[in-house]
């Protein structure tokens, strides 16, 4: 039975006449729980009775759990939620760099939406990073509810306040070029400059849309397979690439979050929508055919030694082709190198993947096929009812082929890398 008892204050090792009240109550395991610091006996008893009432109803939360520090529970959460390597690394980065410096020692029961929303507005990072941090905090708080540390997640379903002061409303400079637009001509020029072994990776990203890691994970056994579907009185056929795994580069950590160094390893694709067959337009099928004939390695897009590209090595190869470089004269131990004018400053592989999706919108690819080709899970009930048809697939292939041929004509080019003539009459045209 809940009751209150006096707790006398002690000064210089001696009990004084001053006292407060401590609540005593029976915990679910039969032991006696306590909570000190009440000014009156009635308040202590009422608090103890409320705990016993919640225990009987099954809604009781141990006060010791409520006082658990957010940072302590966050580590428990990270150890119990094993995600794909890259996802785990990103979560730890957000925790260490942004969340824990503010919330590590705050009790779970003291986290509230007002303070979280106020804090996220002061973060000196891009808005998308703020959203990721708040989302991760909410995920951790929901786990705390499920684990019986708190009764409710105060962050769930709340809408962040966006910064509207100062320069928040000013246009941000485009990351790519002057206005963020990437032309198919840009992709062709960069691919031509990089040569066939590297340039084919650029063109595949621009006209088929694999993610960076998906491109690195593409195995030659999954290239130029055939799709065959009933179509009218016959069948529709086209070449495909099959995306079912990817390389992920991230900093590995142990269960406590301690850094163990960077790894590059093969993983399944990020979700069920990412595992897919992508229809390949005729010009790209021809280029991939020539590439596979020349390329000795299992992974289609890799370094010349066959090892997966590291982001740093790729950047040293890719960036000068987009941004330009200065001339280098011949000297002892160093070969000469011609200067390159910029093609499109800031272009990256994500922007090339975005080009593929933009082209799909430009040529009117229907939603069921556009989501499938991009590796996106289409939201809503329509994904269960609407499926890509052979007519949709043929329209997409014809549209991408036309865009490529028109872009080659705009550039005055008839061949790529001086050795592949993209003429009709080939087995893929």
N, C-alpha and C positions, 0 to 999 in steps of 0.2 A: 504494500500500500504506500502510495506516495506521501511523503511528509517532509517537513523542513527541520533543519538543525542549525544551531548557532555555530559560527566560526569566529573565534576571537582573534583580533589582530595582535601581532607580536611586534614589540619594539625593543631593540637592544637585547634580544633573547628572552624578554619577559612578556608574559601575556598581559594585555591591557584590558580595560573594561569595555572598549569599543568592539563591536562585532557586526558581522553581516550574516545572511542566511544562505544555507546551501540546500538545494533541492535533492532529495533522494527518491529513487524510483526503481522498479524492478525491470531489468532488461529482458529481451526475449530469451536469452540463455539461462535465466535464473539468477544471474549476478546482480549486484546493486550498482546502479549508475548514479552519477552525481553531477551537479552543475552549480558552481559557486557564484557569489557576487550579487545576491538579491538583497534589496534593502529591508524587506519585510518578510515575515514568515508566510503570510498569505500568498505573496507573489511566488515564493519558492514552492509552496504546495501546489498552487495552480499550474505552475510550469511542469512539475512532476506528474500531476494528474493528466495533463495534456499529452505527455510522452506516453503514458500507459494507455490512454485512449487510442493514440495512433498505432501503438503496438498491436492492440486488439483488432484494429481495422486493417492492419497490414500495410499502413502508409508511413510507418515510422522510419526516419533517417537518423542514424547514429550521429550525434553532434560532433564526435571526433572525426567522422568522415567528412562532414560539411566543412570542417576547418582544415581539411587537407589542402595543401598549396597546389595551385593550378599547375605549376611546373613539375611537381612530383607526380601528379596524376597524368600529365602529358607524356612523361616518359613511360609510365605503365601502359598508356594507350598505344604509343608507338611500338612498344615491344610486342603487343598483342595483335596489332593490325599490320600484318606483313603484306605489303603491296608490291607491285612491280618496282624494280630497282630505281628507275628514274623518278617515279612518284614518291617513293620513300625519301630519296635525296632532296627533292624539292620541298617536301614537308619539313624535313629537318632544317633546311636553309631558312624557311619562313619562321620556324620556331626560334632558331638561334639568333637570326639577324634582326627580327622585328617583334615577335610576340613575347618571348621570355624576358627580354630586358625590361618590359613594363609589367608583365603579369606573372612572372615566375613565383613570387612569394605571396601573391594574393590568394586568400582562401576561396575554394570553389563556391561556397555559399555567399561570398561577397561580390562575385562577378555580376554586374548588372549592365543592361543595354545602354543606359545613358552614358556611363563611363567608357564603354567599349566604342560606342559611336563617336564620342568626343575624341577619343584617342586616335581612331583611324583617320580622322580628318587632319590630324597633325603630322601624319607619316609623310616623310619626304621622298616618296616613291610614286610610281605611276598608279593610276586608279585601279588598274587591273590587279596589281600586286596587293593593294589594300583589300580588294574584294576577296582574293585568295586567302589572305591572313584571317579576315573575319570569318570566312567560310570554314577554315580549318579550326578556328576557336569554337565555332558552333558545333562542328562534328565532335570535337573532344568533349564539349559540355553535354551533348546528347549521350555520348558513351558514359559519362559520369552519372547521368540519370539512370541508364540501364544497369550500371554497376551498383546502384543504391547509395551514391554519395550525395546526391541532391534530388529534390522532388521534381524540378522542372528546369528546362533549358531556357534562360531568359533571352537568348540570342535567336532562337528558332523563329523563322518566318519574318524577321524584322528587315526593313528596308534601310540601307545605309543613307546617311545624309551626304550629298555630294558637295564638294567645295565650289562655291559660286563667287568667291571673293577674289580680288586681285586679278591675276591673269588667267584664272581658271577657264574663262570663256574665250580666250584667245585661241586662234588656230595653231595647232601644233605643227612644226615642220615635218614634212613627209620623210619617212625613213628611206624611201626609194625615189630617186630622181627629184623632180621639182614638185610633182603633184601626186606621187605614189602610184602612177600608172605604169604598168609593165606591158610592153608590146610583144607579140610573138616574134617580131623582127629582132628584138633585143635578145631573146633566148637563142635564136638562130645564130646571131653574130657571136655571142659568147661561146656557144658550142663549137662554132667553126674555129674560133681563136684557140680553144683549149685542146683541139685535136680529137680524133675519133674515140680513143679509150676513155676520156673524161667527158667529152662533149655529148656522148650518147646518154650519159646520166642526166645532164642538163635538159636535153630534149625530152627524155622520158618523164621527168618531173613536170615539165611545162605542158606536155600534151597527154599525160596519163594520170598525173597527180599523186604518186606515192609520197608519203611522208619521208623525211630524211632517213630515219632509222629503217623504214620499210624498204627503201631503195637499197640500203647497205645489206639488208638481209635477203634480198632477192636471189634465189638459187637458179642456176641455169636450167635445172630440170623443170622449173615452173615458168619458163619463158617460151612464148610461141606455142602454148598448148592451144587446143581448138575448142571453141564453144559450138555446140550443135543443138538447135532447137527446132521443133516443128514450126513451119511457116507456110501458110496457105496449103497447097497440095504437095509441098516439098519440105525442105529444111533450110534454116538460116545457119550459116557458119561464118566464124571470124576468128582470128588469132587473139589470144588473151595472155596477160601475165597474171599469175596467181600469187596473191599477197597473203601470207599466213604466219610470218615471223618477222622480227626486226632486231636490229642491233641497238642497244641502249648504252650510252656512256654516262657514268655518274660516279659520285664519290660514295664508296661503300662505308657503312657504319655498323657498329655492333649494337646490341640491344639498348645500351645506355646512350647511344647517339655519338659515341666517340668515333672520330674519323679514322679510316683504315686505308685510304688511298683510292685512286680512281681505277675503275674497271670498265672494260668494254666487252659486253657479253650478249649472246643471242637470247631473245625472249619471245614468247608468243605475242601476237598483236594485242593492242591495248584493250579491245573489247570485241564483241561478236560482230559489230558492224564493220570493223576494220579488216577482218578476215574476208577476202573478197576476190573475185575474178574481174579484172578490168579489161574491157574490149580495147584493142589496139588498132589505131587507124593504119591504113596500108603503108604510108611512107615510113612510119615508125617501125612497123613490122619488118620492113625491108632492111632498115638500118640495124635493128636488133639481130636480124639474120646474119648480116655481114659481121657484126660485132662478135657474136657467138662463134662464128667460123674462125675468127682471128684470136679470140681470147682463150687462154689456156686454163683459167681458174674457175672454181666452182661458183663463187659469188660474182654476179654479173657486173656490179659496180664496186670496184675496189682499187687499191693502189696497184702499181705495176707489179709488185711482188705478190699480190693476191690477198694481202691483209686488209682488214676493214679500215676505212679512213677514220682517223682521229679528227676531231673538229679543228684543232690547231693546224694540222697538216693540210686539211682541205682548205682552210682559210688562206693559207700561204699560196696555194695553187689557184684558188677561185677568185680571190679579191682583186689581184692585179688585172685579171681578164675583164672584170667589170669596171673597176675604178681607174684603170690605166697605170702605167709605170714609166719611169725614166729610162733612158738609154744607158747601157753599160758597155764600156769599151773593153776590148780584150787586154788582159794583162796576165802576168805569170800565174798559172794555176786557176785562172778564171776565164771562162769562155765569154765571148761578146753576146750582147742581148739587145735586140732592137727595142725602141720605145713603143709603147702602146697608148693610143688615145683612149680616153674613157668611153665606154659603151653606155653604161647606166650605173652611175654611182649609187652604192648602197644596196644593189640587187643581192638577194640571198635565196636560198633554196625554198624557204617558206613563201617568199613572194612568187617564185616560179610555180609552186603548188597552188597559190592563189590565182595565178594566171590561168591554170587549167580550169578552175571553177568559174572564173570570169568568162572564159571562152564558152563553157557549157551554157551559161546564161545568155551569152550573145547569140548563139546558134539555136537557142530555144530548146535545150534538152529538157525533157519532161522530168518532174520532180522524183518519181520513183527511181529513175535511172541516174539522175544527177546526184542524189544522196548515195546510191550504191557505189558509183564510180569514185566519189570523194572519200568513201570510207566513213560516212557519217550515219548515225542511227536516226532515221527520220522520226520526228516527234508526232504524237497523235495517233488516232485510230486508223488514219489512212494508210499507214505502213502495213497494216494487216490486210487491207483490201486491194490496194493498187500495186501491181507488179510490173516490172519492165517487160515490154513486148519486143519481138524481133524488129518491128517497124521503128520503135523508139531507138533501138540499138543501131540500126542502119542509118537513121537520121543523124545520130551523134557522130558516127564514123565519117559519114559524108561531109558533115559540117567541119569537123576537125581537119579532114583532108583538104577541104577547100581553103580554110584559113592558112594552112601551111603553104599550099601552092601559091596563094595570093601573096603571102609574105615573102616567099622566095622570089617571086616576080618583082615585088617592090624593091628588093635589094639587088636585083639584077643578077641573081645567082641561079645556076643550073645544076651545080653539084655541091656536095659537102665534102670537105677535106680533100678535094681534088681527085677523088677516086670512086665516088659513088654517084652514078647518074640516076636520078629519080625519074625514070621514064615509065610510061604506061606500057603494059605488056609483061612486066615482071610478075613472079608468082604472087606478090603481095599487093599489087596495084589494081 
